[in-house]
Amino acid sequence: MILQSRAIWASKGNLIADGAVRIRGERIAEVGARVDMAPEAGEPVADLGNSIIFPAFVNAHCHLDYSGLAGGLSPGTSFADWLAQIVSIKKSLTHDDHEVAWLAGADMLMSTGCGTVANIESVPGMYARMASQTPLLVCPFIELIAYHSEDEIAAIDLAQNELMANEPLALKVGVSPHAPYTMTPEGLKALAIFADENLLPLSIHLAESDDEWDMFVDGAGPLYDTMSSLGRVMGDCGKGTPVQHLAKAAGFSKKTLVVHANRLINADIEMLQRVGADVVHCPRSHAWFGHANFDCDRLAKAGVNICIGTDSLASTGGETALIGLNMFAEMQELSRNHPELPCEDLLQMATENGATALGLGDEIGVLKEGLIANMAVIPYNDSVLSVPEAIVHHRRPVSMLMIQGKRVFSGIDSIVD
């Protein structure tokens, strides 16, 4: 099958006017100019007219099962206060609540052009139950918490069980020690070793809040008090930044996705660069909590791979909550705070960089021969030169989303129907 369109944004620096994509089965067979791609005998051709074809987004961090919490929480007086709110709300949720929210979140992502998501699975066994119910390529990262020494073995056992159940079903499986403050140093090290032994990416919330900073740098603050009251041994606090703490614990794996990284010093950025960590920025969550400006420029200059995630609807409010899980909205928020960033760089963060962070750069994230045919389409009739801007600032559902060579979503006014 050949899809033809006014423009194709295949990857950064690869914009094709009057282009075409040939698809065979689940993969891309060819990308190029329409005039250079003659249909083979009996091959279907779909002319999408005034439209742009681009790689489906790769969402590098999400909590699908929190999709029912939109607008239900406040940033609170501290990060520890917000954590207390979400812990309280989660106690009232049933398995059905989590599953309904998980699927609703998957639908939100597909309607806005996302083909792959790294999802933090807080409910063991959920991904295995839900995988067959959505065409979205979900990469499950089982969330692990072990802030008591006696919990460390159970965390490894859970990671092993989830790996065995999920690996046959997923494009990529990972592990997610929740955060340094909800893990013992020994647990962080054990999970990094587990990830490396099984060739898995590891995702961790790190340097997310001022409360976390105060806990590890000063040995004080609301989060310090909360975790101490829960029986966490606090002897590892007051000795350095959260990034330095993770490094001292040997908690970085060979493929670590550092989620948030909202508060960093130069030594932290040097450490992230040295260990080859990827940073996942969640712009709307960042703005909702009122964090200081994200260190995009310093991280980029250090050569750190920056990608984009939606986080969850538990950290959005008002109009943002109504928008739902939406990678367009994340790029737009990042652009508002960093207007110097070219739209092509924003698109790369939302596509290719996310694939690289997950170790899937040879499978998804760009439109290229041999890669999985994950692509989205939006209407467009302006100059081809402004294609990247048109994609970044698009504010409606996509006209079409294709995952593994199959159409999985069409907008109400889709030009492909």
KEMIZA-82053 format. One record per residue (C-alpha): x, y, z. Coordinates in steps of 0.1 Angstrom, whole numbers, plus 5000, padded with zeros to 4 digits. Layout:
BEGIN
XYZ
...
END
This chain:
BEGIN
500050005000
501150354992
500050665011
500551004994
500351345009
501251715005
504151675029
505951415049
508051505080
510051185082
512551305108
514551615118
516051755086
514051525063
511051705050
509551575018
507151784997
504551594977
505751264993
504750904996
505250615020
505050255009
503950005036
504349635035
502749445064
503749615097
506749795083
507750085061
509149965027
510050305012
509750685019
510250944992
508851174966
505451074950
506951094915
509650844924
507250584938
505250404911
502650154924
503249794917
500649584900
497549574922
499049784949
496550014966
497250384966
495650634990
496051004982
495551185014
495651524996
496351835017
497851665047
501051595066
502351245074
504751225104
506050965128
503650865156
504651015189
506750825214
505550915249
508550845272
506650865305
503050805314
500750675342
497750555322
495850415352
495750765367
493650895337
490550905358
492051155383
491951455360
491351775380
490851575412
494051695430
495752015438
499552095438
499152135476
501452325499
504352095491
505151795469
504751575500
501251705503
500351605467
501851265474
499551225504
496551325482
497251065456
498050785481
494650865498
492750865465
494350535453
493050355484
489550405472
490150285436
489149935425
490849715398
487949815375
488650185381
492250135372
491449935341
488850185328
491250475334
494150275317
492050225285
490750575285
494250705287
495350485258
492450615237
493450975245
496950915233
495950745201
493451025192
496351275195
498851085174
500850875199
501850525188
504050415216
504050485254
506450395282
503850335309
504550305346
502450015358
501550055394
499149755395
500949415390
499449205363
497449495347
499449515315
499049145308
495349185312
495049505291
497549455263
495049285239
492449555244
494349835226
496549865195
498650125213
502249995217
502550005255
506049945270
505249845306
507649955334
506549785366
506650035395
508649915425
508650055460
510949925488
511850175515
512349905541
515249665538
512849365541
511049475509
514049455486
513749085478
510049115472
510649405447
513149195427
510748895427
507949125414
510149265387
511048905376
507448795376
506249095356
509149055331
508148695325
504448785320
504949095299
507949035277
506148805252
503449075248
505349405246
507749575222
509849665252
509649595289
511249795317
511549835355
510750145375
512050195410
509650475419
512150725433
515150745456
513050845485
510850535482
513750295478
516650185500
520050245484
520549865483
517249825465
518250085439
521549895433
519849565431
517249685405
519949845384
521849515383
518549335375
517849575346
521349525332
521349155335
518049135316
518949415291
516049635303
515650005304
515150155339
512850455346
513050655378
511450975391
514551185400
515251545411
511551605407
510751845435
512152095461
510951855488
513151575474
516051815472
515651915508
515451555519
518751445503
520751775504
519651905538
518151605556
515051795563
511651915549
508151775544
509251475524
511951385548
509351395577
506851185557
509250915548
510750905583
507250865598
506750565575
509850395589
512350465562
515850465575
517050825568
520850785572
521350825535
519951185536
521751515540
524651395519
524151525484
521751595456
519151335445
521351265414
524451225435
522450995458
521450765430
525050755417
526450665452
523850385454
525050255420
521350295410
522050405374
521650115349
523150105314
519850245301
518350485326
515450715319
515550995344
512051135347
511551505355
515051625364
513551955376
516352065399
519952005389
523352155396
526252145370
527651835387
524351655383
524251735346
527851615342
526851285360
523851235337
526051285307
528751045321
526350755328
524550805295
521150875311
518151005291
516051275306
512251265302
510651615306
506851635312
506152005304
502452035316
503151855349
506152075353
504152385349
501252265371
503552215400
505152555394
508752425391
511552655381
512452665344
513552325330
517352305323
516752225286
519752435273
522352305298
521251945293
521351975255
524752135255
526051845276
524751605250
522051455272
519151295252
515951485261
512551335253
508951415262
506351245284
502851335294
503151215330
499551165343
496351345347
496851345384
499251645379
497051865357
494152085364
491452305348
491652335310
494752115309
492851825324
490151855298
492751825270
493751485284
496951295276
498251485246
501751505231
500851805210
499951995242
503251885258
505252025229
503252345230
503852395267
507552335262
507552585233
505852845255
508652815281
511452775257
510552985226
514052955213
513652585206
513052515169
509852315162
511952045146
513851995179
510451975197
509251715172
512451515176
512051505214
508551375209
509451105184
513050995177
514551095211
511850895230
512550595208
516250625215
515650645253
513650325252
516350145231
513950135202
515650365177
515850095151
512150025153
510150345158
510450725160
511150815124
509750725090
512450515074
512650195054
512549885076
511050055107
507549985121
504850175102
503750395131
502550725116
500051005121
498251235097
496851585101
495251815075
497452085060
497352325030
499952585038
503552625027
505652315030
508352525048
506052565078
505252195083
507152145116
505352445131
501952315119
502551975136
503752125169
500852365171
498052135160
495152145184
492651875173
492651505171
494751365143
493051275110
494550925112
496850715133
498550405120
500250155143
502149855129
500749935094
497149935105
494750225108
493750235145
492150585147
490350825124
489151165134
485551275129
486351475098
489151245087
490251285051
491250915049
487650795053
END
